[in-house]
Amino acid sequence: MNQALRILDIFMKVQENSDLLQHKQEGLLAELSIAEVHCIDWIGMIDHPNVTKISEKMGLTRGGISRISKRLLGKGLIESYQEPDNNKEIYFQLTERGKTVYDQHKKIHNKAREEWLAFLDHYSDDEQATLLRFFTEISALFDSELADQMEEN
């Protein structure tokens, strides 16, 4: 992945965690927290998503993901299932309403990616390297604070 894309991915994560990027609060997205939307996003991307896989991807505890998934189940955005040959493990999949949230979230991110890539194109490779280091460190700080907040809830 080139440096500009890495900077962009980290910058968008920082924006979301600091409320600088306002998701369009319309439709189903208005009913959800950022953590719930991102959980839906990972459920839509991971093969056979379960609490453990989602927690690894989101950097949250399994307990935090369990609480989020219970809320999403209650809102009818995801459903659980088991494989016929494995009665122990519980997996998740998006419902039709969940797929709508997933698609809305992807559209918002794609538009933001295009806008920010055009913006970052104005910086030299050296400047982008400095930005990448800066945003990597900021992102780690927000990840730590978000994990602490999820533990409290």
C-alpha positions as CSV (number, residue, x, y, z in Angstrom):
1,M,0.0,0.0,0.0
2,N,1.5,3.4,-0.9
3,Q,2.2,5.9,1.7
4,A,-0.7,8.3,0.8
5,L,-3.2,5.4,1.3
6,R,-1.7,4.5,4.6
7,I,-1.9,8.1,5.8
8,L,-5.5,8.3,4.6
9,D,-6.6,5.1,6.4
10,I,-5.1,6.3,9.7
11,F,-6.4,9.8,9.3
12,M,-9.9,8.6,8.8
13,K,-9.7,6.4,11.9
14,V,-8.4,9.4,13.9
15,Q,-11.2,11.6,12.6
16,E,-13.9,9.0,13.5
17,N,-12.6,8.5,17.0
18,S,-12.4,12.2,17.7
19,D,-15.8,13.0,16.1
20,L,-14.2,15.2,13.4
21,L,-15.8,13.0,10.7
22,Q,-19.5,13.2,11.1
23,H,-21.3,10.2,9.6
24,K,-24.4,11.4,7.9
25,Q,-27.0,11.0,10.5
26,E,-29.9,9.8,8.3
27,G,-31.8,6.6,8.1
28,L,-30.4,3.7,10.1
29,L,-27.0,5.3,10.8
30,A,-28.8,7.8,13.0
31,E,-29.7,5.0,15.4
32,L,-26.2,3.6,15.8
33,S,-23.0,4.5,17.6
34,I,-19.7,4.5,15.6
35,A,-18.7,1.3,17.4
36,E,-21.9,-0.4,16.2
37,V,-21.4,0.8,12.6
38,H,-17.8,-0.4,12.6
39,C,-18.9,-3.8,14.1
40,I,-21.4,-4.1,11.2
41,D,-18.6,-3.2,8.8
42,W,-16.3,-6.0,10.1
43,I,-19.2,-8.5,10.1
44,G,-19.7,-7.6,6.4
45,M,-16.0,-8.1,5.6
46,I,-14.9,-11.1,7.7
47,D,-15.4,-14.7,6.6
48,H,-17.4,-16.4,9.3
49,P,-17.3,-13.5,11.8
50,N,-17.5,-14.3,15.5
51,V,-16.8,-12.4,18.7
52,T,-13.1,-13.3,18.7
53,K,-12.4,-12.3,15.1
54,I,-14.3,-9.1,15.4
55,S,-12.6,-8.1,18.6
56,E,-9.2,-8.7,17.0
57,K,-10.1,-6.5,14.0
58,M,-11.6,-3.7,16.1
59,G,-9.0,-3.8,18.9
60,L,-11.7,-4.2,21.5
61,T,-12.2,-6.9,24.1
62,R,-14.5,-9.9,23.5
63,G,-16.8,-8.6,26.2
64,G,-17.1,-5.3,24.4
65,I,-17.9,-7.0,21.1
66,S,-20.4,-9.2,22.9
67,R,-22.3,-6.2,24.2
68,I,-22.2,-4.5,20.8
69,S,-23.4,-7.6,19.1
70,K,-26.3,-8.0,21.5
71,R,-27.4,-4.5,20.7
72,L,-27.2,-5.1,17.0
73,L,-29.1,-8.4,17.3
74,G,-31.8,-6.5,19.3
75,K,-32.0,-3.9,16.5
76,G,-32.4,-6.5,13.8
77,L,-29.2,-5.5,12.0
78,I,-27.4,-8.8,12.5
79,E,-28.3,-12.4,13.2
80,S,-26.4,-15.3,14.7
81,Y,-25.9,-18.7,13.2
82,Q,-24.0,-21.9,13.8
83,E,-22.3,-24.3,11.4
84,P,-23.9,-27.7,11.3
85,D,-20.6,-29.4,12.2
86,N,-19.7,-26.9,15.0
87,N,-22.4,-26.4,17.6
88,K,-20.0,-24.6,19.9
89,E,-19.1,-21.5,17.9
90,I,-21.6,-18.7,17.2
91,Y,-21.2,-16.6,14.0
92,F,-22.9,-13.4,12.8
93,Q,-24.2,-12.3,9.5
94,L,-25.9,-9.1,8.4
95,T,-29.6,-8.9,7.9
96,E,-31.1,-6.9,5.0
97,R,-31.2,-3.8,7.3
98,G,-27.6,-4.5,8.4
99,K,-26.5,-4.7,4.7
100,T,-28.1,-1.3,4.2
101,V,-26.1,0.2,7.0
102,Y,-22.9,-1.5,5.7
103,D,-23.5,-0.1,2.2
104,Q,-24.3,3.5,3.6
105,H,-21.1,3.4,5.6
106,K,-19.0,2.2,2.6
107,K,-20.3,5.1,0.5
108,I,-19.4,7.6,3.1
109,H,-15.9,6.2,3.5
110,N,-15.4,6.0,-0.3
111,K,-16.3,9.6,-0.8
112,A,-14.1,10.8,2.1
113,R,-11.2,8.7,0.7
114,E,-11.4,10.4,-2.7
115,E,-11.5,13.8,-1.1
116,W,-8.6,13.2,1.2
117,L,-6.4,11.5,-1.4
118,A,-6.8,14.6,-3.6
119,F,-5.8,16.7,-0.6
120,L,-2.8,14.6,0.3
121,D,-1.5,14.7,-3.2
122,H,-0.3,18.2,-2.5
123,Y,2.3,16.9,0.0
124,S,5.8,15.6,-0.9
125,D,6.8,12.0,0.0
126,D,8.9,13.4,2.9
127,E,5.9,15.4,4.2
128,Q,3.6,12.4,3.9
129,A,6.1,10.3,5.9
130,T,6.0,12.9,8.7
131,L,2.2,12.9,8.6
132,L,2.1,9.1,8.6
133,R,4.2,9.0,11.7
134,F,2.1,11.6,13.4
135,F,-1.2,10.0,12.7
136,T,0.0,6.5,13.5
137,E,0.9,7.8,17.0
138,I,-2.4,9.7,17.4
139,S,-4.3,6.6,16.2
140,A,-2.6,4.4,18.9
141,L,-3.6,7.0,21.5
142,F,-7.3,6.9,20.4
143,D,-7.3,3.1,20.2
144,S,-6.2,3.0,23.8
145,E,-8.8,5.5,25.0
146,L,-11.6,3.8,23.0
147,A,-10.7,0.4,24.5
148,D,-10.9,2.0,27.9
149,Q,-14.3,3.5,27.2
150,M,-15.6,0.1,25.9
151,E,-14.5,-1.6,29.1
152,E,-16.4,1.0,31.2
153,N,-19.6,0.4,29.3
